[in-house]
Amino acid sequence: MTAREATIRRLRAERPRSRFLRASGWAVVGLVAVSWALGGFLAEPAWSAGRAANLRRLLHEVVPYPLQGADWSWSVAATWLGGIWRDYLGEATFSTLATSVAAILLAGSLGAFLVPWAARGFACPEPFLTDPVAPRWPVRLAWGAVVVVARALLTLLRSIPEYVWAFLLIALYGPTAWPLVLALALHNAGILGKLTADLVEHLEQPTLAALRGLGARRRQIVFAGIFPLSVNRFLLYLFYRWETCVREATVLGMLGLASLGFWIQDARARNHYDEMVLVMAAGGLLVTAGDLVSALARELVRRT
């Protein structure tokens, strides 16, 4: 045994160990085993001849209809795609994009408005002062109430799923785009507000304390300190939730609202799996484009 191998073995033997982590790991393994045993997953084999036949039939049906049972032709595929794009896919794609953009802008605006009141380090009598004078109890009580109300509102917004908001808003607005936009905006405002408020609470305190020590007011601290320190991470959250808005706008379209989801449900009802896969691919392309825009925006922010 070489000296290097002996050192590795010694370090392995001396590494810190936690009985709690080991017990937790074995508990997780046990829960997985019990779930598989009692959940009915093993009642039927995961693969069978019938499932293989279903897979072959599905792979046949997702081929563009004019090319099913024929040789592949790019011109025929392009004609088929162009016809579907003109009929409904183009309008549905742009409708989903517009809906998701409107929803995330509203969500970001509402979430950003609630952030200062939900961040405990900022929503207090003397934010970021290293040696503040103890305020009177009514002042402390008032600021504590502001934080509780703001955080409770954010919790309420994000605890109600998008489709529940959509059901409630359809009764108010009818089957228009507004229930979809507002449902996505309300739910994501709660998520963005919570994440950003926690981010503000963990920002670099010396920078903010220096601004406060120079006599900066709350609004000046927000725009000169909190905003520059948190904008990059906020954009990351914003674009991630925008991707979620695209996906959820597709799903909520199955309620009859104008989006890609409506046409996915329509194609499924007609058993046109080729069109259904095409509409799903359009949603995937929207998310991919959003990811590229997100990376570009965050890179520009880092450079500036």
C-alpha distance (Angstrom), angle and dihedral (degrees) to the residues before:
residue distance angle dihedral
M1 . . .
T2 3.79 . .
A3 3.79 123.7 .
R4 3.81 90.1 -109.8
E5 3.80 93.0 54.2
A6 3.81 90.2 46.6
T7 3.81 90.4 52.4
I8 3.80 91.8 49.5
R9 3.82 91.2 50.6
R10 3.78 91.8 47.8
L11 3.81 92.3 49.7
R12 3.79 90.0 47.5
A13 3.81 91.1 52.2
E14 3.81 91.7 47.0
R15 3.81 96.6 45.9
P16 3.81 115.4 122.1
R17 3.77 113.8 -96.6
S18 3.77 130.8 -161.5
R19 3.77 121.9 -156.8
F20 3.78 89.1 -163.5
L21 3.83 92.5 58.4
R22 3.80 91.9 46.7
A23 3.79 91.6 48.3
S24 3.81 90.1 47.6
G25 3.80 91.3 51.0
W26 3.81 92.9 50.7
A27 3.82 89.7 45.6
V28 3.81 90.3 55.0
V29 3.81 90.9 49.1
G30 3.80 89.5 49.9
L31 3.81 92.6 49.4
V32 3.80 91.2 50.4
A33 3.82 91.0 50.0
V34 3.81 92.3 48.3
S35 3.82 91.0 47.0
W36 3.78 91.8 52.9
A37 3.81 92.1 45.3
L38 3.82 97.3 47.1
G39 3.78 101.5 27.7
G40 3.78 96.5 73.7
F41 3.81 94.3 -115.2
L42 3.79 92.5 126.5
A43 3.80 95.7 46.7
E44 3.80 90.6 93.5
P45 3.80 131.0 27.0
A46 3.78 115.4 -99.5
W47 3.81 90.8 -128.1
S48 3.77 132.4 31.2
A49 3.78 141.0 155.6
G50 3.81 90.4 -94.3
R51 3.78 92.2 53.7
A52 3.81 90.2 48.1
A53 3.80 89.2 54.1
N54 3.81 90.5 48.8
L55 3.80 90.0 51.9
R56 3.81 92.1 50.8
R57 3.80 91.0 49.2
L58 3.81 91.6 48.6
L59 3.80 92.7 49.4
H60 3.78 88.4 51.3
E61 3.81 94.0 49.3
V62 3.82 96.2 48.7
V63 3.79 89.8 62.3
P64 3.84 110.4 98.1
Y65 3.79 107.8 -84.7
P66 3.85 96.8 -118.8
L67 3.84 89.1 54.6
Q68 3.80 98.5 47.0
G69 3.78 106.4 120.1
A70 3.82 92.0 3.0
D71 3.79 136.9 92.5
W72 3.79 116.2 -82.9
S73 3.79 115.4 -94.6
W74 3.79 123.7 179.9
S75 3.80 92.0 -156.4
V76 3.80 92.5 54.1
A77 3.83 90.5 46.2
A78 3.82 91.0 49.5
T79 3.82 91.5 49.4
W80 3.82 90.4 49.7
L81 3.81 91.7 48.0
G82 3.80 92.9 46.4
G83 3.78 92.0 51.3
I84 3.82 93.1 51.6
W85 3.81 90.9 45.0
R86 3.80 91.3 54.0
D87 3.80 94.0 43.0
Y88 3.81 99.6 52.3
L89 3.80 116.3 -44.1
G90 3.81 96.7 84.0
E91 3.78 93.8 49.1
A92 3.82 92.3 44.3
T93 3.81 92.3 49.1
F94 3.80 94.0 51.1
S95 3.80 90.4 42.9
T96 3.80 90.9 53.8
L97 3.81 91.0 46.4
A98 3.81 93.1 48.8
T99 3.80 92.0 45.9
S100 3.79 93.7 50.4
V101 3.83 93.2 45.9
A102 3.81 92.5 49.0
A103 3.80 90.9 46.8
I104 3.80 95.8 49.5
L105 3.82 92.2 46.4
L106 3.79 90.4 53.4
A107 3.80 91.1 43.7
G108 3.79 92.9 49.2
S109 3.81 92.4 47.9
L110 3.81 94.4 48.6
G111 3.80 93.1 42.1
A112 3.82 92.5 48.6
F113 3.81 90.5 49.2
L114 3.81 91.5 54.5
V115 3.82 95.8 43.0
P116 3.85 98.4 83.1
W117 3.81 91.0 50.4
A118 3.82 93.5 46.6
A119 3.84 97.5 46.4
R120 3.80 105.9 93.3
G121 3.81 94.4 -156.5
F122 3.80 90.9 56.5
A123 3.81 103.1 32.7
C124 3.79 95.3 66.8
P125 3.84 135.1 98.0
E126 3.82 95.6 -95.1
P127 3.83 111.2 18.1
F128 3.80 119.4 -156.1
L129 3.81 96.3 -5.0
T130 3.79 110.8 141.7
D131 3.82 94.4 -151.6
P132 3.81 107.9 20.7
V133 3.77 126.5 177.5
A134 3.79 111.0 -109.0
P135 3.84 106.8 -103.7
R136 3.76 124.1 -140.2
W137 3.77 117.9 -85.8
P138 3.86 95.6 -110.1
V139 3.80 89.1 57.8
R140 3.81 92.1 48.6
L141 3.79 90.3 46.7
A142 3.80 92.6 49.7
W143 3.81 94.1 50.9
G144 3.79 90.9 44.4
A145 3.80 89.3 53.8
V146 3.82 90.4 50.3
V147 3.82 91.3 54.4
V148 3.81 93.0 46.0
V149 3.82 93.1 49.5
A150 3.83 93.8 45.5
R151 3.80 93.4 48.1
A152 3.80 92.0 44.2
L153 3.81 89.7 52.7
L154 3.82 91.5 49.8
T155 3.79 89.9 48.7
L156 3.80 91.6 50.2
L157 3.80 92.8 49.1
R158 3.78 95.5 50.7
S159 3.82 96.7 37.6
I160 3.82 92.8 64.0
P161 3.84 109.4 75.0
E162 3.76 120.1 -125.2
Y163 3.79 94.8 -111.9
V164 3.84 91.2 54.4
W165 3.81 90.2 52.0
A166 3.81 87.8 47.5
F167 3.82 92.9 52.2
L168 3.80 90.7 50.4
L169 3.80 94.0 46.1
I170 3.82 94.3 46.2
A171 3.80 87.2 63.4
L172 3.82 87.8 55.8
Y173 3.81 103.4 38.0
G174 3.79 103.2 20.8
P175 3.83 124.4 -134.7
T176 3.82 95.6 -31.4
A177 3.78 132.1 118.9
W178 3.83 93.5 -96.0
P179 3.84 97.0 77.5
L180 3.79 89.3 53.2
V181 3.81 94.4 46.6
L182 3.80 95.1 45.7
A183 3.81 94.5 42.7
L184 3.79 91.4 54.7
A185 3.81 92.6 41.5
L186 3.81 95.7 51.6
H187 3.79 95.6 47.0
N188 3.79 95.1 44.7
A189 3.81 92.9 44.3
G190 3.79 87.7 62.9
I191 3.80 91.8 50.1
L192 3.80 95.9 44.4
G193 3.79 92.1 45.2
K194 3.81 93.0 50.7
L195 3.82 94.7 46.6
T196 3.80 93.9 45.7
A197 3.81 94.0 44.9
D198 3.81 89.4 54.1
L199 3.80 88.6 46.9
V200 3.81 91.5 53.3
E201 3.79 90.5 50.5
H202 3.83 90.0 57.2
L203 3.81 99.4 44.0
E204 3.80 121.7 123.8
Q205 3.79 103.1 -73.2
P206 3.86 98.9 -160.6
T207 3.81 92.4 63.6
L208 3.78 93.7 49.2
A209 3.81 92.3 41.2
A210 3.81 89.4 53.1
L211 3.79 91.3 53.7
R212 3.79 90.5 47.7
G213 3.78 91.1 48.0
L214 3.80 90.0 54.0
G215 3.79 89.2 58.0
A216 3.82 99.6 -98.5
R217 3.79 115.1 164.5
R218 3.78 124.3 -133.4
R219 3.80 94.5 -94.5
Q220 3.81 91.2 49.0
I221 3.82 90.8 49.1
V222 3.80 89.7 51.8
F223 3.80 96.0 51.2
A224 3.82 99.8 32.6
G225 3.78 99.7 36.7
I226 3.78 118.3 12.8
F227 3.81 97.0 39.4
P228 3.85 97.6 51.9
L229 3.80 91.9 43.9
S230 3.80 95.9 48.6
V231 3.82 106.4 29.9
N232 3.81 95.2 92.2
R233 3.79 93.9 52.4
F234 3.81 91.1 41.1
L235 3.81 90.0 55.6
L236 3.79 88.9 50.5
Y237 3.80 90.1 53.9
L238 3.80 92.0 42.8
F239 3.79 95.9 53.0
Y240 3.79 92.5 42.6
R241 3.78 90.6 53.9
W242 3.81 89.0 44.8
E243 3.80 88.6 59.1
T244 3.79 86.9 51.1
C245 3.81 89.5 50.4
V246 3.81 90.4 55.0
R247 3.78 90.5 50.7
E248 3.80 94.6 44.4
A249 3.81 91.9 44.8
T250 3.78 86.5 57.3
V251 3.80 92.1 50.0
L252 3.81 95.3 44.0
G253 3.78 88.9 52.4
M254 3.79 86.0 75.0
L255 3.82 86.8 72.5
G256 3.80 87.1 69.4
L257 3.79 97.2 -92.0
A258 3.79 119.4 136.8
S259 3.80 107.6 -92.6
L260 3.79 141.4 93.6
G261 3.80 90.2 -75.8
F262 3.80 91.5 65.7
W263 3.77 90.7 58.3
I264 3.80 92.8 43.9
Q265 3.79 88.1 56.7
D266 3.80 90.8 44.1
A267 3.81 92.6 51.4
R268 3.81 90.6 46.2
A269 3.81 91.0 51.7
R270 3.82 90.1 51.7
N271 3.85 91.7 44.0
H272 3.80 89.7 -122.7
Y273 3.79 96.5 145.9
D274 3.79 92.9 168.4
E275 3.81 90.8 62.2
M276 3.80 92.0 41.4
V277 3.81 92.3 55.8
L278 3.81 90.1 46.4
V279 3.82 92.1 53.8
M280 3.82 90.2 47.0
A281 3.81 89.1 51.4
A282 3.81 89.9 53.2
G283 3.81 89.1 56.3
G284 3.80 90.3 49.1
L285 3.80 90.8 52.2
L286 3.81 90.3 52.1
V287 3.81 91.1 53.7
T288 3.82 91.1 46.7
A289 3.80 91.1 51.0
G290 3.79 89.7 49.3
D291 3.79 90.9 52.3
L292 3.81 90.8 52.8
V293 3.81 92.0 48.4
S294 3.82 89.5 48.1
A295 3.80 92.6 52.7
L296 3.82 91.1 47.6
A297 3.81 94.0 48.6
R298 3.79 93.8 48.6
E299 3.81 91.0 47.7
L300 3.80 90.5 52.6
V301 3.80 90.3 49.9
R302 3.80 91.4 50.5
R303 3.80 91.6 51.0
T304 3.80 93.8 49.6
